[in-house]
Amino acid sequence: MYTSSVSIDLTLTGLVGYTLADDKALATLPFSLITVAAALTTIFASFLMARIGRRAGFVLGAGVGALGGAVSVWAIFHHDFWAFCAGTATVGVFQAFAQYYRLAAADAVGLEGKSRAISTVLTGGVVAAVCGPLLAAWSKDWLAPVAFAGSYALVTGLGLASIVLLMLLYRDMAPVPAAVASHDAPRPLGEIVRQPIFAAALANNALGYAVMMFVMTATPIAAVACGHSIGDGAAIIQWHLVGMFAPSLFSARLIGRFGVLPVIGAGIMLSALCGVFALRSTDLAHFYAALACLGVGWNFMFVGGSTLLAQSYRPSERARTQATSEFATFACSALGSLFAGQLLARFGWATINAAIFPLLAVAALATLAYARSARRRAAAGVA
């Protein structure tokens, strides 16, 4: 339900923002504010759920998301760009809470099951990846003659459906320790974040997300600017979403067979291949290929990074560590989304794609540093 509602925003918000904004350079601002709001909320969400429980927190997040959809409907009816920004930002609060779904699943199982739990949760996005853009197109004329208002009304409905499912089916569970005893005293946050495993987890989650959002935010507008139709732009995003979530059907098996670091490495290379395809041509086939590679690359980096994250903290450190990681991830994602519209308007599609390579290089270096650290520890253990 969450990913379906967000995929509607992914598909339409850039186009609706372009329609409502007087300054077209601000067209991606409503979309960017989803991740800005998520970044600002994610620390609060983690500590709130540590206090009131994840079930209550998840219900609260879904309720705020439903409200955001209603605000967006009002804004479209009144052709109010800034109210539309407020509505999409409110959906970002839903995103901040919902991003903890995968970590709630990982915390509920032992070390060997964490990557499978994370990928299983993300598998729900496969249905949303296919259905979300179709739902956006199907519902856009529900409230005719005002185009797209019906799609955001559907966002409200999906938020309410999430509340029902959470109330009926979700139960809070105590976290299962990853590798250390649950009674161990919590370490200072500085000590936790200096671990090579945490640095690698954060680099892949945050930079992988930033690269993905940076390119994806600009894609529908770039596709139209390159002579493709609005329908083509929506279809490109739809297949990108399939690429983001479909690998969750087998990414845990790949991690189990080859290890988490090779899967992360493959994700970094696929994300880089997105830039290669996009720089080669602006025809429709290259748009599809670039965004498909970007989606699969993000999945491998995100599932791998989340697996490392779930192994980096003790149960008593969960709230602080997860809040730090999620805030950094959404902050980088928000920056990528915010800069995408400006760079696209001023420098073009090629600059957007060339800019992703240095970010991916940083993620690769952090992963290699953790790999070396793990090898040294293994050698010391044998000795």
C-alpha positions in Angstrom: 0.0 0.0 0.0 2.8 2.4 0.9 4.8 1.7 -2.2 1.8 2.0 -4.4 0.9 5.4 -3.0 4.5 6.6 -3.4 4.7 5.2 -7.0 1.7 7.4 -7.9 3.7 10.4 -6.6 6.8 9.2 -8.5 4.8 9.0 -11.7 2.8 12.2 -11.6 4.3 14.7 -9.1 7.0 16.0 -11.5 4.4 16.5 -14.2 1.8 18.1 -11.9 4.5 20.3 -10.4 5.5 21.4 -13.9 1.8 22.3 -14.6 1.3 24.3 -11.4 4.7 26.1 -11.1 5.1 29.5 -12.7 8.9 29.0 -12.6 9.5 25.7 -14.3 12.8 25.3 -12.6 10.7 24.6 -9.5 8.8 21.8 -11.2 10.6 19.0 -9.2 10.3 20.8 -5.8 7.0 19.1 -4.8 8.6 15.8 -5.6 11.8 16.7 -3.7 9.9 17.8 -0.6 8.7 14.2 -0.2 12.3 13.2 0.6 13.0 16.4 2.5 10.1 15.8 4.8 11.1 12.2 5.1 14.7 13.2 6.1 13.4 15.7 8.7 11.0 13.1 10.1 13.0 9.9 10.2 14.9 10.6 13.4 11.7 11.6 15.2 10.0 8.4 13.8 12.7 6.1 15.1 12.7 7.5 18.6 8.9 7.8 18.7 8.5 4.1 17.8 11.0 3.1 20.4 8.7 4.8 22.9 5.2 3.9 21.6 5.9 0.8 19.6 6.3 0.3 15.9 2.7 -0.6 15.3 1.4 2.7 16.6 4.1 4.6 14.7 3.3 2.8 11.5 -0.4 3.6 11.9 0.5 7.3 12.6 2.7 7.5 9.5 0.0 6.0 7.2 -2.6 8.4 8.6 -0.4 11.4 7.8 0.1 10.0 4.3 -3.6 9.8 3.8 -3.9 13.4 4.9 -1.2 14.4 2.4 -3.1 12.9 -0.5 -6.2 14.9 0.5 -4.2 18.1 0.7 -2.8 17.4 -2.8 -6.3 17.0 -4.2 -7.3 20.4 -2.8 -4.2 22.0 -4.2 -4.8 20.6 -7.7 -8.4 21.8 -7.7 -7.3 25.3 -6.6 -4.2 25.4 -8.9 -2.1 26.2 -5.8 1.5 25.1 -6.3 2.6 25.8 -2.7 -0.3 23.8 -1.2 0.6 21.0 -3.5 4.1 21.2 -2.1 2.6 20.9 1.4 0.6 17.8 0.4 3.5 16.0 -1.2 5.7 16.8 1.8 3.1 15.3 4.1 3.4 12.0 2.1 7.1 12.2 2.9 6.2 11.7 6.6 4.5 8.4 5.5 7.7 7.5 3.8 9.8 8.2 6.8 7.8 5.7 9.0 7.3 3.1 6.2 11.1 2.9 5.5 11.3 1.1 8.9 9.1 -1.8 7.7 12.2 -3.6 6.3 14.2 -3.0 9.5 11.3 -4.2 11.6 11.4 -7.4 9.6 15.2 -7.7 9.9 15.1 -7.1 13.7 12.6 -9.9 14.1 14.9 -12.7 12.8 18.4 -14.0 13.4 21.5 -13.1 11.5 21.1 -15.7 8.8 17.6 -14.5 8.0 18.1 -10.7 7.8 18.8 -10.3 4.1 15.8 -12.5 3.3 13.5 -10.6 5.6 14.6 -7.3 4.0 14.2 -8.5 0.4 10.8 -10.2 1.2 9.5 -6.9 2.5 10.8 -5.1 -0.6 9.1 -7.7 -2.8 5.8 -6.0 -2.0 7.1 -3.2 -4.2 7.0 -5.5 -7.3 3.2 -5.4 -7.2 3.2 -1.7 -6.5 5.8 -1.1 -9.3 3.4 -2.6 -11.9 0.1 -1.4 -10.3 1.2 2.1 -9.1 1.6 3.8 -12.5 -1.4 1.9 -13.9 -3.5 3.1 -10.9 -2.1 6.7 -11.5 -3.3 6.6 -15.1 -6.6 4.8 -14.3 -7.5 7.3 -11.5 -6.3 10.6 -13.0 -9.7 11.4 -14.4 -11.8 10.3 -11.5 -12.5 13.9 -10.5 -12.8 15.2 -14.1 -12.5 17.8 -15.5 -9.6 18.4 -13.0 -6.8 16.1 -14.3 -4.7 14.1 -11.8 -6.8 15.0 -8.7 -8.3 11.5 -8.7 -4.9 10.0 -8.5 -4.0 11.8 -5.3 -7.4 10.9 -3.9 -6.3 7.3 -4.4 -3.2 8.1 -2.3 -5.5 8.9 0.5 -7.3 5.7 0.0 -4.1 3.7 0.1 -3.0 5.4 3.3 -6.3 4.4 4.9 -6.0 0.8 3.6 -2.5 0.7 5.2 -4.0 1.7 8.6 -6.5 -1.2 8.4 -3.9 -3.7 7.5 -1.5 -2.6 10.2 -4.2 -2.6 12.9 -5.4 -6.1 11.9 -2.1 -7.9 11.1 1.0 -6.2 12.6 2.3 -7.0 16.1 5.3 -5.5 17.8 8.2 -8.0 18.5 11.3 -7.7 20.5 14.5 -7.5 18.3 16.6 -10.6 17.8 20.3 -9.8 18.4 22.4 -9.9 15.3 25.8 -11.1 16.6 26.2 -9.8 20.2 24.3 -10.4 23.4 21.2 -8.3 24.0 22.4 -7.4 27.5 25.6 -5.7 26.2 25.6 -2.0 27.1 25.0 0.5 24.3 28.2 2.1 22.8 28.6 5.8 22.0 27.1 6.7 18.7 30.5 7.9 17.5 31.9 4.4 18.0 29.1 2.8 16.1 29.3 5.1 13.1 33.1 4.7 12.9 32.7 0.9 12.3 33.7 0.0 8.7 30.5 -2.1 8.4 28.4 0.9 9.3 30.3 3.2 6.9 29.7 0.7 4.1 26.1 0.3 5.0 25.5 4.0 5.1 27.4 4.7 1.8 25.4 2.2 -0.1 22.1 3.1 1.4 22.5 6.9 1.2 24.5 7.3 -2.0 22.6 4.6 -3.8 19.4 6.3 -2.9 20.8 9.7 -3.8 21.9 8.6 -7.3 18.6 6.8 -7.9 16.5 9.8 -6.9 18.7 12.3 -8.7 18.2 10.5 -12.1 14.6 9.3 -11.5 13.4 12.8 -10.5 14.6 14.3 -13.7 13.6 11.4 -16.0 9.9 12.2 -16.8 10.7 15.8 -17.6 13.8 14.9 -19.6 11.9 12.3 -21.6 9.3 14.9 -22.6 12.0 17.5 -23.4 13.7 14.9 -25.7 10.5 14.5 -27.7 8.8 11.6 -26.0 5.3 11.6 -24.8 4.0 12.0 -21.2 2.9 8.4 -21.5 6.4 7.3 -22.4 7.7 9.1 -19.4 5.3 7.3 -17.1 6.1 4.0 -18.7 9.9 4.5 -18.2 9.2 5.2 -14.5 7.0 2.1 -14.3 9.7 -0.2 -15.6 12.2 1.6 -13.4 10.1 0.7 -10.4 9.9 -2.9 -11.6 13.7 -2.9 -11.7 13.8 -1.4 -8.2 11.7 -4.1 -6.6 11.6 -7.2 -8.8 15.2 -8.3 -7.8 13.9 -8.6 -4.3 12.5 -12.0 -5.4 16.1 -13.3 -5.7 18.5 -10.8 -4.1 18.5 -12.6 -0.8 19.4 -15.8 -2.5 22.2 -14.1 -4.4 23.5 -12.7 -1.0 23.3 -16.2 0.5 25.2 -17.8 -2.4 27.8 -15.1 -3.3 27.9 -12.9 -0.2 26.6 -9.4 0.5 29.7 -7.6 -0.9 29.7 -9.1 -4.4 25.9 -8.2 -4.6 26.6 -4.7 -3.5 29.5 -4.4 -6.1 27.1 -5.6 -8.8 24.6 -2.9 -7.8 27.2 -0.2 -8.0 28.3 -1.3 -11.5 24.6 -1.5 -12.7 24.0 2.0 -11.4 27.0 3.2 -13.3 25.8 1.5 -16.4 22.7 3.7 -16.1 24.9 6.7 -16.7 26.6 5.0 -19.6 23.3 4.2 -21.4 21.9 7.7 -20.7 25.0 9.4 -22.1 25.0 7.3 -25.3 21.6 8.4 -26.6 18.3 10.0 -25.7 16.1 7.6 -27.7 13.4 5.7 -25.9 15.3 2.4 -25.8 18.2 4.0 -24.0 15.9 5.7 -21.5 14.3 2.3 -20.7 17.7 0.6 -20.4 19.2 3.3 -18.2 16.3 3.4 -15.8 16.1 -0.4 -15.6 19.8 -0.6 -14.7 19.3 2.1 -12.2 16.4 0.3 -10.5 18.2 -3.1 -10.3 21.4 -1.4 -9.1 19.6 0.5 -6.4 18.0 -2.7 -5.2 21.3 -4.6 -4.8 22.9 -1.6 -3.1 19.9 -1.0 -0.8 19.3 -4.6 0.2 23.0 -5.2 0.7 23.5 -1.9 2.6 20.4 -2.7 4.8 21.8 -6.1 5.6 25.1 -4.6 6.7 23.2 -2.0 8.7 21.2 -4.7 10.6 24.4 -6.3 11.6 26.1 -3.1 12.9 24.2 -2.5 16.1 23.2 -4.1 19.4 19.4 -4.3 20.3 20.0 -1.5 22.8 21.5 0.7 20.0 18.7 0.1 17.5 16.8 3.4 17.7 19.9 5.7 17.5 21.7 3.7 14.8 18.7 3.3 12.6 17.7 6.9 13.0 21.2 8.1 12.0 21.3 5.9 9.0 17.8 6.7 7.8 18.3 10.4 8.3 21.5 10.4 6.3 19.9 8.3 3.6 16.9 10.6 3.2 19.1 13.7 3.5 21.2 12.6 0.6 18.1 11.5 -1.3 16.5 14.9 -0.8 19.6 16.7 -2.0 19.7 14.6 -5.1 16.1 15.2 -5.8 16.3 19.0 -5.1 19.4 19.5 -7.4 17.9 17.4 -10.2 15.4 20.0 -11.4 17.9 22.8 -11.2 20.7 21.0 -13.0 18.3 19.6 -15.6 16.9 23.1 -16.3 20.3 24.7 -16.5 22.7 22.1 -17.8 20.7 19.3 -19.3 20.3 15.5 -19.1 23.9 14.6 -19.8 25.1 16.6 -16.8 22.6 14.7 -14.6 24.0 11.4 -15.6 27.7 12.4 -15.6 27.3 13.5 -12.0 26.5 10.1 -10.6 29.9 8.5 -11.2 31.8 10.3 -8.3 29.0 9.3 -5.9 29.2 5.7 -6.9 32.9 5.8 -6.6 32.6 6.8 -2.9 30.2 3.9 -2.3 32.6 1.5 -3.9 35.6 2.8 -1.8 33.6 2.5 1.5 32.6 -1.1 0.5 36.2 -2.0 -0.3 37.4 -0.6 3.0 34.9 -2.8 4.9 35.9 -5.8 2.9 39.6 -5.2 3.9 38.6 -4.7 7.5 36.6 -8.0 7.5 39.5 -9.9 6.0 41.9 -8.5 8.6 39.5 -9.6 11.4 39.0 -13.0 9.9 42.8 -13.4 9.7 43.2 -12.3 13.3 40.6 -14.8 14.4 42.3 -17.7 12.6 45.6 -16.6 14.2 
